[in-house]
Amino acid sequence: MIEAVAVNWAAMEPVLPELLLIGVGVLLIGLDLFLPRQRQLLPWLTVVGCLAALFMVLAARPVSAFGGMFFTDGYATVFKAICLGGAILTALMSESYRTVAGMRQGEHYSLMLFSLVGMLVMASAGDLITLYLGLELMALPIYAMVGLHKTDRRTSEAAAKYFLLGGFASALLLFGMSLLYGLTGTTDIARIGELVDSLHLAANPALLAALALLIAGFGFKVAMAPFHLWTADVYEGAPTIVTSFMAVAAKAAGFAVFGRVLLQALPELYDHWGPVLAVLAVLTMAVGNITALCQRSLKRMLAYSAVAHAGYALLGLLAGSAEGMAATMTYLFIYLFMNTGAFAVLMLLARADGGEALDDCRGLATRSPLVAALMLVYLFSLTGIPPTAGFVGKFFLLKAAFTAGYTTTVVLAVLFSAISAYFYLRVVRYMYMSEPQQEGAGPLRCSPGMLAALTLCLLGVIGLGLFPGPLLGWTTWILQG
């Protein structure tokens, strides 16, 4: 009996972080229901649970579990760390924002953890069935989180749009997966790659149709043009704390499965999907950066900025090499800090009646010099100005795409990055060169959790900008090992 229990425990070891997060999520539901006066503990319990899961992820041994359906390899470790980092920063910022915005729902934290479990499953998926299970487990709680702010009509519209378009994207993915299964007779991602090679399926029209459907489905999940049309409305309508979580953690999980499927299941089709991703990357950068130019809402501007950064992240993926994927992973790790930091400042600006317009940044340096300086650093990093981490991340991405032969794509990426400087630095001009819009507005108040999140983001942006070697070395070593 003891031996059987030991064997079962060993079999469950690879999914212990996911089980821990599920347990913490259920605990949070119980505390919110039975101890409503102790709700201030919920974000801190969420942080502790995510930190424990992060430690377990980093300490896990590389194994293949459940018949190859679940991996705890280095590839999964990097993406899980990004997703867990996004959840930790979101939980730290949440109490301050929810107080200002009038959101008292304790289920926000449990829904975030359940969605996070789906992201971790996606990162470790070695089978199409596991991949889809994780994807839906990620998406369904986010649909609910988007509509949590019940007093704001925009949230209901955003939740409905995201749910309907998300269901359509999932249908495209399922259709593509069914074609892969029909052609190869397996849902194992690595085995699909072997059979495509041995059965000489690379020129099969049905396989090309499956590739197109998969790119469309994954393109929706990472907000890649022309599958990005939901992004601005959903990001603007959702509570800002949810938008921050979606923009980083959900995007990283999407790229995790995008890269694993293309590089492991369909490497024989690289001559097809490489040029296609190059075109889509340019289109995504163009749409994101150019559309952001005319936005008067900071939230919508950051939404289109997120679209543009999905285009930058695609540069590493289209290279089709370990170095390219390492560049994408490095960039997403950097994106975690600079984008979350920008959203944190946006939450500080938030008021019960809004606070998300560009004009709300006027005179911010006069009211709160420290907050303005932090926003300056985050915007410089998003632009790609040295010595911030954003410059380093873009450099590695451009280098990977250039090495793969996509010179024109690299030139256009540099051009669009220069265009992005206009709308990012416009915010800086409003903060430092304009008078405050509201006379007598006092300095912004920052809770301990928000202060911790802002500090971590600053350390990430500056630290990885000055010392990027360890991070890139880690991701490269993981992929080549």
Secondary structure as GFF3:
##gff-version 3
##sequence-region A 1 481
A	DSSP	alpha_helix	2	12	.	.	.	ID=ss1
A	DSSP	three_ten_helix	13	15	.	.	.	ID=ss2
A	DSSP	alpha_helix	16	34	.	.	.	ID=ss3
A	DSSP	three_ten_helix	36	41	.	.	.	ID=ss4
A	DSSP	alpha_helix	42	59	.	.	.	ID=ss5
A	DSSP	beta_strand	64	65	.	.	.	ID=ss6
A	DSSP	beta_strand	70	71	.	.	.	ID=ss7
A	DSSP	alpha_helix	74	101	.	.	.	ID=ss8
A	DSSP	alpha_helix	107	124	.	.	.	ID=ss9
A	DSSP	alpha_helix	128	146	.	.	.	ID=ss10
A	DSSP	alpha_helix	153	184	.	.	.	ID=ss11
A	DSSP	alpha_helix	189	198	.	.	.	ID=ss12
A	DSSP	alpha_helix	205	221	.	.	.	ID=ss13
A	DSSP	alpha_helix	231	237	.	.	.	ID=ss14
A	DSSP	alpha_helix	240	245	.	.	.	ID=ss15
A	DSSP	pi_helix	246	250	.	.	.	ID=ss16
A	DSSP	alpha_helix	251	260	.	.	.	ID=ss17
A	DSSP	pi_helix	261	265	.	.	.	ID=ss18
A	DSSP	three_ten_helix	267	269	.	.	.	ID=ss19
A	DSSP	alpha_helix	270	292	.	.	.	ID=ss20
A	DSSP	alpha_helix	298	318	.	.	.	ID=ss21
A	DSSP	alpha_helix	322	349	.	.	.	ID=ss22
A	DSSP	three_ten_helix	358	361	.	.	.	ID=ss23
A	DSSP	alpha_helix	364	367	.	.	.	ID=ss24
A	DSSP	alpha_helix	369	383	.	.	.	ID=ss25
A	DSSP	alpha_helix	389	403	.	.	.	ID=ss26
A	DSSP	alpha_helix	407	433	.	.	.	ID=ss27
A	DSSP	alpha_helix	448	466	.	.	.	ID=ss28
A	DSSP	alpha_helix	469	480	.	.	.	ID=ss29
###
